[in-house]
Amino acid sequence: MENNQDFPSQYHTASASEKIADYTSYTMAHPYLDKAFETLKPIITDCGDSRILFIVGPTGVGKTKLRLLIEKWIIESSLPLLEVNKGCIPVASIEARLFSGGLFNFKDHLKRCLYALAESPELIQNKINYGTSSVYHNSDGQLIIKPSSLETELGWALEQVLKYRKPKIFLIDEAHHLLAVASGRKLTDVPEAIKSLANITQVLHGLIGTYDLLTLHDIGDQLSRRSIYVHLPRYNAEFQEDREIWHSVIWNFQCQIPTREPPDFLSHWEYLYSRSLGCVGILKNWSRNALVEALNENASTVTLKHLENRALSVGQCRNILKSIKQGEARYAEIEGKIEELYQDLGLRRPPLSKQSSLLQSQSEIKSQDIEPKKRKKSVGVRKPTRDSIGRENAV
């Protein structure tokens, strides 16, 4: 391959900060990202009764980029609707946040959901009735949430705003943080509340996070029944097809590096793979940081040394890989146990007659009633007998 960098003439005179910003904003389409995106489109268009969407994958695989693509597509496809319904917000998203101590605060989450669904004051024409005096728009159109608001009041207000704004999907990024609940709450409390909110408002909720989200699959059958799973995997070097795609990914990134001379990433593809674990997002951030170092040195290109200086350590990579492999195995277990499902449903056995099956069950019950059960004699315990009392052979 030849690196045919052909940047616009003004690009060569751009400042270092402009070059970094341009590379940072670059989004590269690649097969797994495209597949996940195309899978999501019809689900968002019509999800039926399944209003909880889990988008899972390893850390740094590009889930946030996928979210941005979804938002862009929804906004562009909703332009005709916005001409009719000025109060509609076609898509909204927040990032689930952890507080000090690594715990998730549901009350704060509800507040930030309300802010995410609030239009800027200059666009407000018809103010929303939130159904509580704790949440309202002031005379300038600004959203006001009283500090004394109760969690139940915030939940009710969010229910009203979702019904009014009618988003096609409400996205929660880093949703695995929802599982970091404080003591006194069950693991499923927050996800179950989101499921209930989605059902009441009929708004699809998308939970984007790591494989940790799959923990919810085994806990709540109601949550699992109303959920859809979409997987964004990494590129696995064990497969030839994934290796070929990975080479293409590296090539595309090196073609976008805005240096005087093109870098040679392909010669170091194994090193790039080993420190990014096949995750495009990790590779993108890593190469961006290496570019920053090269531009700060006024280097002609990004070298292997720049990459080594900004790479994740071997220890970090091994820890991340361990978590990824566990998550991949869990996802494969959920998706791949079709034969066990068929066996449990009786599809792998010859069918029986209901009548003969009933007669056999009754016969087994009768035989159990007829056969007396022998009681085991306990060691050292006397048989129940009547003992003599008084004096025997008294004169």
Summary of the structure (lengths in Angstrom):
residues: 395
radius of gyration: 31.0
end to end distance: 125.2
largest distance: 136.1
contacts: 1064
relative contact order: 0.13
helix: 52%
strand: 9%
